[in-house]
Amino acid sequence: MPLAPDELSRALGEPLAPHSLLCRSQAGDFQQAIRGTDQVVVACTQETRLFGELGRRTEGAIAPVRFVNIRETGGWSRDASQAMPKLAALLAAAHLPEPDPVATVTYRSAGRLLIIGPLDRAEQAAALLDDVLEVTLFADGHGHAGGTQARQYPVLAGRLDRLQGRLGAFELSWSQHNPIDLDLCTRCNACVAACPEGAIGLDYQVDLTRCTGHRSCTASCTVAGAIDFQRPPRQLTETFDLVLDLGATPQFRRHEPPQGYFTWPDNTPGTLLKLREMVGEFEKPKFFDYKQSLCAHSRNETVGCRACVDVCSAEAISSDKHHQRIVVDPHLCVGCGACTTACPSGALSYTYPRNPDQGLKLRTLLGTYAQAGGRHAVLLLHSQQAGQKLVEALGRAAQLKQAHGVPANVIPVSLWHTAGVGADLWLSAIAFGAAQVAVLLTGEEAPQYQEALRAQMDISQRILNGLGYTGQHLHLLHATEVGALDGALQEVASRRPTAPAEPARFAVAPEKRTTLSLALDHLVALAPEPLPEAIDLPGGAPGSGSPFGAVTVSADACTLCMSCVSACPANALKDNAQLPQLRFIEKNCVQCGLCEQTCPEDAIQLVPRLLLSERRKEAVVLHEAQPFHCVRCNKAFGTQKGVETMLQRLGGHAMFQGAALERLKMCGDCRVIDMYSSPNEVRITDL
């Protein structure tokens, strides 16, 4: 790689020790460095395993060691000589402290494996696993293909009704309706030979659609009760730790099946090797935090926002409208973070890493890049799985002169999953000095993730363009092979959209809405003049529509019943204890639609937009009315229109005639006094 150590040292503010054979003849330099207490960063990931072994064998090695790849990400590129600002940025980010540890989720597996599929294939797989796992087979369907004559494993059969659960806690429910009981059957084949219709195959189950009822099989069977056509169907359940599904149609068809569930479509040994290792206790990060107080999912059993429920490809999120919340099963969650990206209120936040840690990394990358003289920075967000492999493959192709490689102004940023970063961090990155943000999609993402990212990008780009920043700042790059990625990066790297003249210095907050507000304040402050009053944004369901906006209230329909105030989860709609007023703070509104759905008069409509004036932070009056005064004591207790509407609707009811109707015009205290002072009034206490 062409390196400029002095230039990199100035950018980082500390000396560098360049090496060419650190993992071989210069390994002693590494061992000497790790005997100190300062953090050691090795700018190569190829020999991570070797360096780890050297560290374990080096006496007195106590220094923490970090690794960063500056080779495929920039050093192996046709414009590597201009990539020093990027390499300095990557090295600076590698020096950042490790994020605080997150909570974990525990799985426990005793190795009870269920194999679903044709009996012959299930037994073949079981033979490769039974020395480690406790195997049970479930024969699905009928047919002549059977297993061995020897009964080596428990065999279940019938109609599979339901399979649910996850690693360590799968539950199988099935109906045993076949006349042959596989637990009693000795596989002597007498029934197979006796059946004239060939309705019994070597899976030892009767195909009832072919059986004519002659019962030759029953006569030939020597085991009492093994074949019984009068046996009533039974509903059975059993639990397992692991599932290997060999059936033609997988039992879990979601994009992200639960941990512990495997299919084996290609018969490669990797799947079975993974299964053999799935015994014991396992931990994974708890990828999310949930604050019910911020959740816009439900109020008063009315559902508003379903963004997280709809986007989750693991089906780990369910609705609990009775308790006004969503429920996330951490054992099913795979950590994609799409729910946190789609969530308009920030009730769900990503923890791997948390937003402040991710924001610090982005600010460090962009700040160091600019300080080292870099311009027109492009952040390339990619996954740690397929995305990282593709970026590294591009670097190797460039080193072999088969591709251009990662451009000098493109800074790769590895994420657990690309769906875990959304508009708050994209706009923060633009505020921190990035000219563009590109998200690499490699086909590993669920379709709903791609739609959610596209919707969020559309809204974010409209905001940037509405503020006067011209050009395209945000991109979704679709690539599954090196050539496609190479061409896409060259095209993006050559663009020059306008960006803020000065980078922001704010710290990303744990709360999504706070981070969005900080980023927008900076972008608005440095935006070209003149600014519009508001930027129109696309509507739609929460998660795909705007997270900002206003509401309009029909003065003719609204009775100021304040149902919308009690339903609003974001404290955007407010009443006034002194006057019959409905007030609104636009900055708080997440456009969840609960107010619109709750309003009994259909008087509310959502207006997706971003208001740019300071008025968005102030409480404004949406509707007010004249108070209604009690006809007995003259105390204000409701609105004129509300009481008139009530009188109109109840005036024809038999229970509200004469004095009873007149009492509706009284306050609560006077209503009770009037009831008890009326000599002809029938009261409950008199009954």
C-alpha positions, 0 to 999 in steps of 0.5 A: 500500500502507498502510505504517508506515515508523516501525514497520517501521524499529523492527522492522528496527533501521535506517531505511527510505526509502519511495518510490512511484515509485522505478522512474520519477521517483525512480530517482535515489534508487536510483542514489545508493543503489547507489553505496555498499557496503551491501546495497540491498534493493528491496521490489518485484519488478515492475521487477526488469529495469529496476533491473538495467539502471539498475544497469549504467548507473550509474557507480560502482554496486557495492552488492549489490542484493536484491529482495523482494515485499511487495506481493502477499504482504501490502501488497495485502490487505484487512487490509494495515494489520495486516500490518506485522509480516509485511512487516518479517519479509519485509524482514529475510529479504531482508537475509540473506546469500546461501547459499554456492554449491553444486556444479553439474552440466554438460550439453553439447549439440552440437544433434543433435536426434532428432524422433520421430513421423509423418513429415509432422509431424516434417518440419514441426517440423524445418523450423522448427529445421534452421537451428540444429539438426542434425535426424534423423527417426524415423518411428514406425509405418505409414500413408499420411501422409507427408512431402515428396518432397524428402529434406531430413533423415536418416530412421530407421524400424523398431521403437523398442526403447528411448530413454534418457538426458538432455540431451547423452546420449540413446541410441536403440535400434531394430530395422530390420526393414522391407524398405524402406531409407529411406537408399536410397529416393529417394521416387519413389513407384513402389512405392506405385503398384505395390502392389495392396494399398496396403501402402506409404504415403507414409512409405515403409514396408511394412505387412507385415500387409497385404502378400501377397508378390507383390513388385510393389514390388521389380520397380518399384524402380530402386535396387538394395537399396532394397527387400529382403524377405530382409534380416535385421533389424538392431539399431541404436543412435545418440546424440543431444543432444535429443529432440522426441517427437511420437508418440501415446505419449511414450517417457518416461512419468515425471512428470519427464522428463529435461532435453532431452526435449520433447513438443509436444502443443499446437503452441505455439511455446514448445517449439520456441523452447526447443529452439533455445536448447539448444545449448552448455554448460549448468549446473544446481545439484547439488541433493543431498548423499549420505552412504553411511555414513548410508544405510539402503538395504542391508546384506549385499545385503538391501534395507531402506529404499527411500524415495528410490527409490520417491518419485523422479518423475524415476527418477534414483535406483536401487538398488545393493544389492551395494555397500550404497547407492543411486545418484543420477544428478545429470543426471536429478535435477530438484531436487524434494528429495522424496528428502531429505524421505522419507529417514529417516536423513538420508543424502540432504540437500538443498543448494538451499539447505542446511538451515542456510540454510533454517533461518536464514531461517525463524528470522529470519522468525518472530523478526522477526515476533514482535518486531514484535508479530505473533501466530499466525504461519502459514508458507505454503511454496510453489514458485517456479513455479506456487505463486508465480504463484498467490500473486501472482495472489491479491494482484492480485485483492485489490487489485482488490477481488476477493479478501481476499488473503494474510492478515496473519499468513500469511508466504509462503516461496518454495521451489524445490519444496515437496517439499524441506522435511519434518518436520525443518524443519516442527517446527523452524518450530513450535519457532521460533514458528510456530503453523502451517505450510501447504504449498501444492500446485498440481498440479505435484507428482507424486502420490508427492510428495503422498503422502510429504508427507501421511505426513510431516505425519501423523507430525509432527502426531501428535507435536505432539498427543501432546505436548499441543499441541492443534489442527491445526498442519500443513496441505496446501493444494490450490489451482490458482486464486485463489478456492480459495487465498483461501478456504483461507488464510482458514480456516487463518489463523483457527485458533488451535492451541496452540504452545510458550510461548517460541521456540527459538534453536537453529541448524538443523544440516546433519544431519536427525536432529540437527535433529529432535532439537533441535526435539523437545527444545525441544517436549518441554521446553515441552510441557504436563504430564503427558507420556506415556511414548511417542507411538505412531506409524504404521508402514509402509515407510520414508519413509511410516512413522515415522522413530522407534521401537524394536525388540522381540526374542523371547527364545525365538527369539533366539540372539544371533547378532548378525546384526542388529548387523552389519546396522544402519546407524544404530548403534542395535543394539549388542553387548557385547564382555564379555557375550552381550548385544544392546543398543539405543539408541532415539534412533538407530533409523530404522525401516529394517527391515534388522534385522527382515529380516536376523534368521535366527530372525524374532525381531525386530519394529519398534515405531514410536513416539517415546519421550519419556524420557531412556531413548531416548538410553541403551543398554538391553539387549534380550536377554542369555543365559548364555555357553557354555563350551568343554568342553575349556578352559572358555573362554566362546565363545558362548551356551548357546542358540546352541550348542544350536541349532547342535547340534540342526540339525547333529546329524543330518548325516553330517559331524557324528557322534561326535567331529566333533559334540563339537568343535562344543562347543569354542572355535576354538583347542581345535577345531583342537588336537583335530583334529590330536591325533586319530590317526584324523582325516583332514586336508586336508594328508594328501590 
